[in-house]
Amino acid sequence: MTRRILATGLAVAAAVAVGAATAVGATPGGAGAAAPGDQLLLARVSTSAVPTTRQVVGAVAVGDRYPYVFVVGTDGNLWINWQDESEQWNWSNMGTPAGVGLRTPIGVTVVDNFSRPYAFLLGTDQNVWSLWRSSTSWQWRNQGSPPGANFVSWPSFAAVAVNGTSPYLFVRSDGDETVWVNWWNGAVWNWTHISSPPDGIAATGPVGVLLEDGTPQVYAVSNFGNLWSTRFDDAPAPWVDLGRPDGVLLTDASTAFGAHSAVQAAPDARPYLFATGGDDNVWLRWWTGSQWQWRNMGAPPGQRLVPGTLGALSVGGTSPYSFFATDGGGLWINYWDGQDWYWSDQSPPFRPTLNGAAVLASQNSTRPAIFLRDTSGNLWSRWWNGSHWSWTNRSA
């Protein structure tokens, strides 16, 4: 089914920003919840300049309300686009690690009651770098690289906050096509090898990471077109084959840098996993509460999908939304309204590029949004303000 306007919405609320742009940092430390005074930390490095964007890294909602959108500019710097309490949007230039360029985005997360964001990127020195906020400043930290492994490739999986306090970054290493996790155990950072399915992980195979009963669950599409899963409870576990649709090979899960194709929805935070197949349809693998099932979501009417998703999220904790690009430069949302699944045409006033997209649902998951670039390097958002949908050029 197709609907032009979705029943539930999409919006970007006011963004508090925290931290001053400072030098290479240390390890995670305690921090209070986001407060109005935190805006001063980003305001110190805010600028009237607007970057031409090269890549979208990701977005988080600080305080579960205020979005931070991380992008890499054509100047090579990491930038944050954020909104203050007066609902004005601002740009802050966070620079780069000293002497190191930024190569590709990996992902973002937020810890400590949604108060402290982390952005992870691969540096030109082949190390993973994080920009994170302590209680007083923004800091760059060299996370290193998987021991003995090839460099981290894109797209990788996700960054998640375990127990709400510990960042865990899941990456795909190039060459050996295996999964590694860089995680904080409360005292030190660790790299742990999780291996891979027997036939490896497809180049665009990372689906995402979900916290299930507090434990990270990793999902990936393998080179032979099956969906696989494994858990990481501070130690690797065997991979489990979740199969594939009858007669269909799964081809792509991730389209853009930092895109996740996995989401949880009520009841019981059930996983919903999206991928495109060799039949040019979107396929959903979801948990009913007692068993896994496949569902063919089809494709937007009269449209040919760009393989893979631009992202997925849950609205109101109950309605999965997944975002897709089409060959003609379109953007479509596939969503559940509580009774059925629908496709909705978002009609972007520009041609989206696929080297970066971020989805975000703030305010208790009631305001979903997608951020993406046009071919001129402008950052755009598609968002719901509580009553209607809007396209906004954040670079204007």
C-alpha positions in Angstrom: 0.0 0.0 0.0 1.1 3.6 -0.6 0.4 6.7 1.4 1.6 10.2 0.6 1.5 11.4 4.2 2.4 9.3 7.2 0.1 9.2 10.2 2.9 9.4 12.7 5.7 11.7 12.6 9.1 13.1 12.1 10.8 16.0 13.8 14.0 17.4 14.9 13.8 19.1 18.3 16.0 21.7 19.9 19.6 20.5 20.1 21.7 21.2 23.2 25.4 21.0 22.6 28.1 20.2 25.1 31.9 20.4 25.2 34.7 22.6 23.9 36.8 21.6 21.0 39.9 20.3 22.7 42.8 18.0 22.2 43.3 14.2 22.3 41.3 12.8 25.2 41.4 10.0 27.7 38.8 7.4 28.8 35.1 7.8 29.5 34.3 9.5 32.8 31.1 10.4 34.6 28.9 13.2 33.5 25.6 14.6 34.5 22.6 14.9 32.3 22.5 17.5 29.6 21.6 20.9 30.9 21.0 24.3 29.4 24.6 25.4 30.4 26.0 22.6 28.2 25.1 24.7 25.2 28.0 27.0 26.1 30.5 24.3 25.4 29.6 23.9 21.8 28.8 27.6 21.4 32.5 28.3 22.0 33.3 26.6 18.8 30.2 27.6 16.9 30.7 29.5 13.7 28.8 31.5 11.1 30.6 29.4 8.5 28.6 26.5 7.0 30.6 23.5 5.7 30.1 21.8 2.4 29.5 18.3 3.6 31.4 15.2 2.4 29.9 12.5 4.6 27.2 12.1 7.2 28.6 10.3 10.3 25.4 9.9 12.3 23.0 11.6 14.7 22.1 11.3 18.4 19.5 12.9 20.6 21.1 14.4 23.7 18.7 14.2 26.7 16.5 12.2 24.3 15.4 15.5 22.9 18.2 17.6 21.3 19.7 16.3 18.1 23.4 16.4 17.2 24.1 15.7 13.6 27.8 14.8 12.9 29.2 15.4 9.4 32.6 15.5 7.7 33.1 18.6 5.6 35.0 18.9 2.3 37.6 20.8 4.4 38.3 17.5 6.2 37.0 18.6 9.6 34.3 17.0 11.7 31.3 19.3 12.2 28.2 19.2 14.4 24.9 20.7 13.3 22.9 21.4 16.4 19.8 23.3 17.6 19.7 25.4 20.7 16.8 26.0 23.1 15.6 28.9 21.1 15.2 26.4 18.2 18.0 28.0 16.2 20.3 25.7 14.3 24.1 26.2 14.7 27.3 24.8 13.2 30.4 23.9 15.3 33.7 22.9 13.8 35.3 20.1 15.9 38.4 19.8 13.7 40.4 16.6 13.5 42.8 14.7 15.7 46.2 16.3 15.7 48.1 15.4 12.5 45.4 12.9 11.3 42.8 13.2 8.6 39.4 11.7 8.7 38.8 8.9 6.2 35.4 7.4 6.7 32.6 7.5 9.3 31.8 4.5 11.4 29.0 5.4 13.8 27.7 7.4 16.8 26.1 6.7 20.2 25.3 8.5 23.4 25.8 7.3 27.0 25.0 8.3 30.6 21.3 9.1 30.4 21.6 10.5 26.8 24.1 13.1 28.0 27.4 12.3 26.4 27.8 11.7 22.6 30.5 9.6 20.9 31.3 9.9 17.2 33.6 7.2 15.7 35.6 7.6 12.5 38.4 5.9 10.7 41.5 8.1 10.5 44.1 8.3 7.6 46.5 6.6 10.0 44.2 3.5 9.8 43.2 3.9 13.5 39.7 4.4 14.8 39.2 7.8 16.5 36.4 8.9 18.7 35.2 12.4 19.4 33.5 12.3 22.8 32.3 14.6 25.4 33.5 14.5 29.0 31.8 16.5 31.7 33.7 19.6 30.7 35.0 19.3 27.1 35.0 17.6 23.8 38.1 15.4 23.3 39.6 13.3 20.5 40.8 9.8 21.5 42.8 7.2 19.5 40.9 3.9 19.8 43.6 2.1 17.9 42.8 -0.7 15.5 42.0 -4.4 15.7 45.2 -6.2 16.6 46.8 -7.8 13.5 43.7 -7.2 11.4 43.3 -5.2 8.3 41.9 -1.7 8.6 38.3 -1.1 9.4 36.1 -1.0 6.4 32.8 0.7 5.6 30.0 0.2 6.1 30.6 -1.1 9.6 27.9 -2.1 12.1 27.0 0.3 14.9 28.0 1.9 18.1 25.7 1.1 21.1 25.6 2.0 24.8 25.6 -1.1 27.0 23.9 -0.5 30.4 23.5 3.1 29.2 27.1 3.8 30.2 29.7 1.9 28.2 30.3 2.5 24.5 30.7 -0.6 22.3 31.8 -0.1 18.7 31.3 -3.0 16.3 33.3 -2.8 13.0 34.0 -5.0 10.0 37.6 -5.4 9.2 38.7 -5.3 5.5 40.3 -8.3 3.9 39.3 -11.0 6.4 35.7 -9.8 6.5 35.4 -10.5 10.3 33.8 -8.5 13.1 35.7 -6.8 15.9 34.3 -4.9 18.9 36.0 -2.0 20.6 34.4 -1.8 24.1 34.8 0.0 27.4 34.6 -2.3 30.5 34.4 0.5 33.0 38.2 0.7 33.4 39.9 0.2 30.1 39.2 -0.1 26.3 39.5 -3.5 24.7 39.5 -4.9 21.2 37.9 -8.4 20.9 37.6 -10.6 17.8 34.1 -11.9 17.1 35.0 -13.7 13.8 32.4 -14.0 11.1 29.8 -16.4 9.5 31.5 -19.3 7.7 31.2 -17.6 4.3 32.2 -14.1 5.5 30.3 -10.9 5.5 29.2 -9.2 2.4 30.7 -5.8 1.5 27.4 -4.1 2.4 26.3 -6.8 4.7 26.3 -5.2 8.2 22.7 -5.0 9.3 23.2 -3.5 12.8 23.5 -4.2 16.5 20.6 -4.4 18.9 20.7 -4.5 22.7 18.6 -7.6 23.6 18.2 -8.2 27.3 21.1 -5.7 27.7 23.4 -7.8 25.5 24.6 -6.7 22.1 23.2 -8.8 19.3 25.1 -8.5 15.9 23.3 -9.1 12.6 24.9 -9.4 9.2 24.3 -10.6 5.6 26.9 -13.1 4.5 28.6 -13.5 1.1 26.2 -16.3 0.2 23.1 -14.2 0.9 22.0 -15.5 4.3 21.2 -13.5 7.4 23.4 -14.4 10.4 23.5 -13.4 14.1 25.8 -13.6 17.1 25.8 -12.2 20.7 28.6 -10.5 22.6 28.4 -10.7 26.3 32.0 -9.5 26.9 33.1 -12.7 25.0 32.2 -13.9 21.5 29.5 -16.5 20.9 28.9 -18.9 17.9 27.2 -17.4 14.8 23.6 -18.5 14.2 22.2 -18.9 10.6 18.8 -17.1 10.3 18.5 -18.2 6.7 17.1 -16.3 3.8 13.7 -16.0 2.0 12.8 -19.0 -0.2 14.5 -18.6 -3.6 16.0 -15.2 -2.8 19.5 -14.2 -2.0 19.9 -11.2 0.3 22.2 -8.8 -1.4 22.5 -5.6 0.7 21.7 -4.3 4.2 23.6 -1.0 4.4 23.5 1.6 1.6 25.1 4.6 3.3 27.9 5.2 5.8 26.6 4.6 9.3 23.3 3.2 8.2 21.6 0.6 10.4 19.0 -1.8 9.2 18.0 -3.2 12.5 15.4 -1.9 15.0 13.3 -3.0 18.0 9.6 -2.5 18.6 7.0 -3.4 21.1 5.9 -5.7 22.5 9.0 -7.1 24.2 11.5 -5.0 22.1 11.2 -7.5 19.2 13.9 -7.3 16.5 13.0 -6.2 13.0 15.8 -6.6 10.4 15.7 -5.1 6.9 17.6 -6.0 3.8 17.2 -5.9 0.0 17.2 -9.1 -2.1 18.3 -10.2 -5.5 14.6 -9.9 -6.5 14.8 -6.1 -6.0 12.4 -6.3 -3.0 12.8 -5.3 0.6 12.7 -8.2 2.9 11.9 -8.1 6.6 13.1 -10.7 9.1 11.3 -10.3 12.4 10.7 -12.1 15.7 7.0 -12.8 16.5 7.7 -13.6 20.2 7.9 -17.3 19.5 9.6 -17.7 16.1 11.4 -15.9 13.2 9.4 -15.0 10.1 10.2 -13.5 6.7 8.0 -10.9 5.1 8.3 -9.5 1.6 7.8 -5.8 1.9 8.0 -5.3 -1.9 9.2 -2.0 -3.4 7.6 1.4 -3.9 5.1 1.3 -6.7 6.7 1.9 -10.1 10.1 2.5 -8.5 13.4 0.6 -8.5 15.2 0.5 -5.2 18.8 1.4 -4.6 20.0 -1.8 -2.8 20.2 -1.5 1.0 18.6 0.8 3.5 19.4 4.4 4.5 18.4 3.5 8.0 15.7 2.2 10.3 14.1 3.3 13.5 11.1 2.8 15.8 8.5 5.5 16.2 6.7 5.5 19.6 8.5 2.2 20.4 5.9 0.4 18.3 6.1 1.3 14.6 9.2 0.4 12.6 10.2 2.8 9.9 12.8 2.0 7.2 14.2 4.5 4.7 15.1 3.7 1.1 16.5 5.5 -2.0 15.3 4.9 -5.5 17.1 5.0 -8.8 15.4 8.2 -9.9 16.6 10.2 -6.9 13.6 9.5 -4.7 13.3 8.8 -1.0 10.7 6.4 0.4 9.7 5.3 3.9 8.3 1.8 4.6 6.4 1.9 7.8 3.9 0.1 10.1 0.9 2.1 11.3 -0.3 -0.4 13.8 -2.5 -2.3 11.3 -0.6 -2.6 8.0 2.6 -1.8 6.2 2.8 1.2 3.8 5.2 2.9 1.4 5.3 6.7 1.6 6.9 8.9 -1.1 8.9 11.8 0.5 9.6 13.6 -2.8 12.9 15.3 -1.9 13.5 18.7 -3.6 17.0 17.5 -4.5 18.8 14.4 -5.6 20.1 12.5 -2.5 23.6 11.1 -2.4 24.4 7.8 -0.7 27.7 8.6 1.0 26.0 9.3 4.3 22.6 9.3 6.0 21.4 9.3 9.6 18.1 8.5 11.2 17.0 9.7 14.6 13.9 9.5 16.7 13.9 12.0 19.6 11.4 12.8 22.4 10.6 9.3 23.5 10.8 8.1 19.9 7.9 10.3 18.7 9.8 12.5 16.3 11.7 10.5 13.7 14.0 12.3 11.2 16.4 11.5 8.4 19.4 13.6 7.6 21.1 13.2 4.2 23.2 15.1 1.6 22.4 16.5 -1.8 24.9 16.4 -4.7 26.1 19.9 -3.9 27.1 18.9 -0.3 24.2 20.5 1.5 22.8 18.8 4.6 19.0 18.2 4.5 16.5 16.9 7.0 13.1 15.3 6.5 11.2 15.8 9.8 7.9 15.9 11.4 7.1 18.9 13.7 4.2 17.3 15.4 1.6 18.3 12.7 3.2 18.0 9.3 6.3 16.9 7.4 9.0 19.3 6.2 12.1 19.3 4.1 14.7 21.7 5.5 18.1 22.6 4.1 20.3 22.7 7.2 23.1 24.3 5.1 21.1 27.3 4.0 
